[in-house]
Amino acid sequence: MKHFITPADVPSVKELIEEGLRQKANPTADNKLGKDKTLCLLFFNSSLRTRLSTQKAGINLGMNVIVMNVGADSWQLEFEDGVTMNGNKAEHIKEAAAVIGQYADIIGVRAFAGLTNREEDYQELVLESFRKLSGVPVVNLESATRHPCQSLADLITIEELKLKTRPKVVLTWAPHIKPLPQAVGNSFAEWLNLTEYDFVIANPEGYDLAPEFVGKAKVTHNQAEAFEGADFIYAKNWSSLEHYGQVLPGNEDWIISAEKMKLTDNAKFMHCLPVRRGLIVEDAVIDSDNSVVIQQAGNRVWSVQAALKKILEEL
């Protein structure tokens, strides 16, 4: 595996899930694989789970890990070609990415959507620049449109907990106070479409995800209908794609409540975290025995460790 940016980089999603479970069962079994290899993690945006889980995964594999907050710990980077750099950006990505590639064997990049220009965000300029210019494998630690480390962890969690061969999995929009990217929703949909699960996306009108990510999922604007008989409820907010980056008025009643969870088949509650209690989900749901958000977050280590292992095997 050369990169871990989209599912297209993965030869077999099923095998990668199984690798994640193997890593979880024996976290340091492959700690000689990363000996004398360096993992450089670049954060253009803040993080808790992604930063810590990726560092731990690299250490479990025997790697040296370097972490940098881009812009705070480094120069501001210019990504546009042909510009006169007479502003606040002191270094061009052409030099920066190539130089970092001299120091690292694998680069992880986290860079969110700006949510002002849909076309620019969906071109993935930051991530693609590192892929093209660094000369080393790149891991997507959440980009403008995708979060594969999270999605693989989600699939590992479902695999561990499912009671049916083909469980009903619901991705439901939930309210938030500010615009958030579509990355987690996009990515979860993209990866779930590679399974045989019964997959439903529920969101208010005006919040449909891009068709290329929705794929074969059933889409409904009726949350109660989606919840009926569900085995897993995955809650996540995202801003409007149609009215790009906007939070549309209303829809506060899309909160995940204990009453709504009664419509399910004793479903597990999932969320990628951080979560705003009382806005996205009631305490009674996230504090219940059916909440698996901590197990889900713990599996972030094993998802990225599985991906790193596959990349290291080809270095």
Secondary structure, DSSP 8 states (H G I E B T S, - for coil): ---BSSGGG-S-HHHHHHHHHHHHHSTTTTTTTTTT-EEEEEESS--SHHHHHHHHHHHHTT-EEEEEETTTTS--EE--TT----SS--EEHHHHHHHHHHH-SEEEEE----SS-HHHHHTTHHHHHHHHHSSS-EEESS-SS--HHHHHHHHHHHHHH-SSSS-EEEEEE---SS---SHHHHHHHHHHTTS-SEEEEE--TT----HHHHTT-EEES-HHHHHTT-SEEEEE----TTTTT---S--GGGSB-HHHHTTSSS-EEE--S---BTTTB-HHHHTSTTB-HHHHHHHHHHHHHHHHHHHHTT-
